[in-house]
Amino acid sequence: MTKNAIVLGAGIVGVSTAIHLQRRGRQVTLIDRKDPGNETSFGNAGLIQREGVAPYGFPQQLGLLLRYALNNRIDAHYHLRTLPSQLAFLARYWWNSNARRHAIITRAYAPLIANSVVEHKDLIEASQAEGLIRKDGWMKIFRTEAKRDVALAEAALWQNEFGVEYDSLTPADIALMEPHMTGDFAGGIHWRDPWSVLDPHALTSAYRRYFESLGGKFVTGDAASLGQFGSGWKIMTREGPLEAEDAVMALGPWAAVATRRLGYSFPLGVKRGYHMHYAAEGNAVLNNWTLDAERGYLLAPMRRGIRLTTGAEFATLDAPKTPVQLDRAEAVARTIFPLGGRLDPEPWMGRAPLHARHDACYRQGAAPSGPLVCLRPCPSRVDARAGDRPRACRTHHRRDAVHQYRGLFAAAFQPVTPSAARPSSAVAAMPSIVSSISTVTTPGSPVGTSSVANWLSSSETGMKCPLRSPIRFISNALEPSR
């Protein structure tokens, strides 16, 4: 008998997860309060970042922290009145960005990033969305030799250790690649491997159509109504109540709220970002996705115009828009490229989740109420607890799982009970918690969706953590720019 599954959240993470589950024989219903791709996945920088092997860390240098405290930068901005409530989270983020810890996280993160282009290629071809893709990488430009040299040394390290490919750019190279761009640049990096997306929302929509062609269904509903029902789950939708054996949460920044209702507590914060589309003056053309690395904004030649994306804003999830970073970035961008008028009626603002520990590495634990949960193991110290009850799943074959699953950034967990009568239902929370390699581009999105689909399709029983098959899928692009 075919098992039912629901996927909450219809961004690029949720739609990709739904596709993989439908391919594996589940009858999947995709649920969101809006049409697919209209929240976090709408306004990103459009990069499938194969080179993004290291998550963006919190600054460690005291001088740089003091400059951020002035709150006048493009790459970061904060709401002063909400800062006290975020200090504990930001402190944990800073602590886990220490060089030693960050190196450990990067080694766990990189094997997943390695498959990003390959796995997106599968879905792009199946969705007949090749017309939305460019395969010529992107470039990062520097204004000072010191910053350029640090970045080139890091690129060489990543090439040697993780196989990413790049070219070192001279000022003459930049002028050749971008003849309409002006500026006294010291050089840059051209990342060869990444793909870029001309319209991220259109790509999510193409994935949605492919999902429906496989027999999946999209309905409007609210994740807040999800609850356990017998041995499975129940949620209210516009078409009425829906029951399923399994549920997957792909709710982005709203994942923390939804999982908290189910009794879990994960250290998730919120980062917000803005974008605006511009025309180009005269016959000027922007050829490449270009990051002005020392100013913290990105210019991307997309279908809707030249998209300018900002750095991260730290504020509450539903705080009013404050697009001051966009105004700052526009003023700087106009000095290096002849931007024309704004094409959007108002700045777009997106929200994305931010994890205090980049690898979202959870300990096996128990919820404060309800059934025990079995979290996947992690290769290093864990920063999050799921409640305060005694830990479960101590009999898991940890070494094998660490070898296979180090760096699985989805918080995949399954309600279990110690008795033979444990429910067969499962919930996988996939909050898209992947940090970025820079202040403006986020490698994120469907993280380990194929592995979660493999798990939900398995018949694993007992007190072992259920993640058993090798990770083979991670999509690492298409979250909002930071």
N, C-alpha and C positions, 0 to 999 in steps of 0.2 A: 504494500500500500504506500502511495506517495505521501511523504510527510510535508506539512505546511511550514513555512518560515516567513517571518516578517522582518523587513529591514527598515529601521527608523532613520530617516535622514536621506534625502535624495540629491546630495551633492555628488561630486566625483567619487568619493569614498563609498557612499551608499549604493550608487548605481553600479559601480564595479563589483562590489560585494554581491549585489543581487544577481548580476550576470553569472558570476562564478557558482553561486548556489543553484541557480536555474539550470546551468550546464550540468550540474551534478545530480540532477533528478529531483530537486525540491520543487514544490509549487510555491513560488515566492510572491509576496505582495510588498511593494515598495511604498512607504508612507512618508509624507511630509506635509507640512501646513501650507507650503507653496509649491509651485511647479518645480520640477527638477532643475538644479543648477542656478537658483535665484538667490542664494544666500552667499555663503563663504566662497563657493566655487565660481561665482560670477565675475569677480573683479580682480583676479590675480595677475601676476606678471606673465603667465603663459609659457612657463619653461618646464620641460621635463629634464630635471637637472642630474644627469648621470655623474657630473663632477661634484655634486653636493655631498661629499662623503663625511663632512664634519658639520655638525649642527652649530648654529650661531650661539656663541657663549656670551654671558654677561661680562661687561668690561671689568678687569681686575685692577687696573692702574688707578691709583688715587687721583692723580691729576685729571685723567679722563673722566672719572666719576664726578669730580667737581665741575667739570665743564658741562656734563649732562645735567647736573643739578641746576644750572642756569636756565634750563628749559627753553632754549632758543634755537635748537638744532632741527635739522630735517630728518635725521635717522632715528630720533627718539623724542617723544613728548609725553608728558604725564599730566593728569588732572590733580592739582594740589590737594583738593578736598577729599579725594579718594585715596591718596597716597598712604595715610595711616593704616587703612584696612588691607593694603597690599604689601606692606613692609615685610611681614613674615614670609610671604611667598617669594618676594624679590630677594630676600636674604638667602633663602634656600637655593634659588636660581644662581645667585652669585657664588655660593659655596660650591655648588656642583659644576661651576665653570672653571674652577681651579685647573691649572694645566695638567696635572696628573690625572684627575678625574675625567677631564674632558678627553684626554687621549684614550682612556679606557672606553668611554662612551663611543668615540669615533670608530674604534676597532669593532665594536658591536654593530654600529650603525651602517658602516660602509658595505658589508656584504648584501644588505637589502637594497641599497641604492644601486648596486651594480646591475640589478635586473630591471631597473625602472623603464628604460627605453624598450627593451625586449618585450616586456609584458604590456606596455602601452601599445606597442606595434601590433600585438595580437588583437587587442580590442579595437584599435583604429581601423585595421583592415576588415575585421568582422563587421564594424559599424559603417564601412564605406565612407570614412571620414578623412581619407588621405589628402583631400583638397584643403584641409584646415591646418596642415602640418608643414613646417620647414625643418630641414635636417642639416643646417649649416652652423649650429652652435650659437654662441653669444660672446660678447666681449665686455671686459672690465677695464676701465681706463683710470690712470692715476695722474695726480697733479704734482707729486713729489717723488724724487728718486728713492728716498728712504722707504716710503710705503710700497712703491713698486718692487723694490728689492726683497722686502719681507714677503710680499705676495708671490713673487716668482720662486723664492726658496720653498715656500709652502707648496706651490704647485708641483715643483720637482719632487718633493717628498711624496705627495699624493700619487704622482705618476709612477714612482718607483714602488710604492706600497700597495696602491689600489688600482693601478692600471688606467687612470684617467689621462686623456690626451689633451695637449694644449700647445699653443704657439706663443712665444714671447713677441710682443709688438713694440716696435720703435715708434717715435712720433710720426715718421714718414709712413709707416704701415697704417697707422690710424687715419692719416690724411687720405691715403689711397682707398681704404675701406669706407670712409665717411667723408667724401669730398665737400659736403656742405656743413661739416662740423668745424668749428674754430675753437682754439684754446691752446694754451701753453702746456700741453700734456707731456709728462716724462716718459710715457710708455704705457703698456697694458698687457693683458692676457686675452687670448682668444681660446675659449674652451671649445674643442672640436666635437665632442661626443653628444652634448645635449640636443634635443629637439625643441622647437618652439611652436606655439599654438597661436594661430591668427585670430581665433575667437574662442576663448575658453568656455563660454556659455554654450556656444554651438556644439562644441565637442561633447559636453555633458548631455546635451539634447540628443546627439547622435547615438551615444551609448544607451540612453533611455529607449530610443526606438529599437535598437538591437535587442535590448532586454525584453521588450514587449513582443518582438518577432519570435523569441524563444518560448513564448507562452506566459511570461511574467505580467504582472498587473501593477499599475500605479493608482493609488487612491489618496485622497486628502484626509489627514488625520492629525492628531496632536499627541506627541510622545508623552505628555504629562498624564495621559489616561492609561498608560501601560501598567499592568499589574499581573501578578501570578494568578492563574486560574486553573485549579486542579493540578495536573502535572505539566501544564504548559503556561501560555501567556494569553492575555486578552487586552484589546485596545479598542477604543471608540474611533470610528472613521465617519466620514460624511455619508457612507453607504450603510452605516450601522455597526454594531459590534463585530469584531473579527478575532478569532481564536487561532492559535498556532502552537506547534510543539516547541519551536525555537524562535529566538529573537536576536537580532543584531542591532546594536546602537552605533550609528555613524553620524552623530549629532554635532560634531565639531565643538565649538565653544559652549554649546548647550548640553554637552555630555555630562559635565559636572553636576548640573542641576538635576538631570534625569536620573543619574546613578545615585545621587544623594537620597532621592525619594525611595530608592530600593534598599537603602541602608549602607551604601558604600561611601568611602571618602577618599578621593584621589586629589593630589596637589596640583590642580589645574588652575591656571590663570587665564586671562583674556588679553589678547593684543588686537588692536584695531589698526586699520590702514585705509588710505584714501587713494582714489585715482580720478583722473580727468583725461578726456580725449581732446586733442588739438588738431587743427589743420596745420599744414606747412605753408610758409609764405612762398609765393612765386612758384618756381619749379624745383624747390628744395625737396630732397628725398632722404629719409632716414633708412639706411639699409639693414642695420643690425640692432638686435636687442642690446642696449648699451647701458652699463652701470657706471655712473659717476661715483667711484668707490669712496672718495674722501668727502663727498657731500651727502651721500646717502639717499639717492633717488635713481630710478631707472626709466629709460625711454624705450618704448616698444612699438614697432611699426605694425599695428593691427588693422583689421578690416574696418573698424569704426573710426580710425584715425590714429594719431600717435598717442599712445597711452603713457601718461606719466604716473608712476606709482611712488608712494612715499614710504618712509620708515614706519616703525611701530609706535602706536600710541597706547599708553597704559591708562586705562579708565575702566569703569564698570561696564558691564555688557550692554546696558540700555541707556547709558548716558547720552545726552544730546551730541550731535556732531560738533566738532571743533577743528575744522580743516586748516589750521594754521600752518601745518607742515606742507600742505599742498601749495599755499601761497609762497612760502619760502622756497620750495623746490622749483616752482615755476619761474620765479625771479632769477634763480641761478641757471636754470636750463636755457632760458632765453639768451644768456650770454655766450652759449656754445653752439646753439642751433636755432635757426630762424622759425620758431614756433609761430603759428598764426593764432586765430581766435579759438576760444573754447567751444567745443561741439556739444557738450552735455549741459542740460539746464541747471544742474547742481552737482557738486562733488559726490561721487559714490563713496560710501563707507562700508567696509567689510569687517567682520570679526573672525578671529581664529583662536584656537586654544593654544595655550603655552604651558609647558610642563616644567616644574621646578627642577626636575632632573631630566635631561634631554631624552634619555632612552626609555622613559616611562617604565621603569623596571620594577615590577611589583613582587611582593612576597606572597607566598601562599598564606591565606588567612581566612578569617570568618567575618561575616557581616554582624553588626550589633544585633540584628534581629533576622529571623527567617533562616533558611537552610545554610549549611556550610557552603563555602565556595572554594573552588580549586583554581588558583591562579597559576599561570605558567611560571616556571622558574626563571631566574636571572643569573648572569655570570658574575655579578659584583654586588656590593652592598645595596640594599633596597631602601628607597626613600619614602615609600608609601605603605601604609597599613590599611587593610580593609577591616576596620573595626577592632575590637579589643578582646574578642573571645579567643580561646586557645587555637593555635594554628592547625590546619588540616593538611592532608596530602604529604605527610612526612615520608611516605614509602615510595615516592616517585623516584624513578631512575634519573636523578638529577644530572649526572655527567652527560649521558646521552642527550638529554633534552637541551642542555646548555650548548652542546656541540651543534645541534640542529637548529636551535631557536634563539641563540644569542642575538639580541637586537630586534626581536619581534615587538614592534612598538604598539601594537594593538593591545589593549588590556582585555585579553580574551579570557573569560572565566565561565565556569559552569556550576550551577547550583547542584550540590550533591548531598546526600545524607549517608550516614555510616551503615544504614541497614540495606537489605536487599530490595527494599521497596522504594529506593530513591527515585525521584521523578526523572524522566528522560529529557525534560526540557533543558534548554541552555540559553544563556544570554552572553553575547560577546559585545563588550563595549569598545567601540573603535572611535576614540575621540580625535583622531587625526593629529596626534600630539607629536609633531615633528618640527624641530626648530630649523631656522634657515642658516645658510652659509654667509649671508650678508644682511644688511639692514633692510633690504628692499625686495628680495626674492625668497620665496618660501618653497623648499622642495617638498612638499608634503603630499598628501592625499592618500589614495587607498593604500593603507599600510598593511601588508600581509593578508590581503583579502582572499587570495587563493588558499592560504593556509587555514584561515578561519572556515572557509567553505569546506575544505577537506575534513576539518575537525567535526563540523556539524553533520557531515555526511557519514561519519564513522559510527561504529557501534561499540566504541570503547566503554568499558564498565569498570566498576570498582573505585577505589580511592586514589587512583593515579590521575595526575593532570592529563587532560585529554589530548593535548597537542602531540601528535605522534608522527605525522608525515612531514617530509622536508619542506621548508619554505621555498616556494618557487615564484611568488609574485609580490612585488611591491611597486606601486606607482608613486613616483615622488615629485609630482608637480601639482599645479593647479589649485593652490590655496591662495588667499589674498596676499598681495604684496605687503611687506611689513614696513 
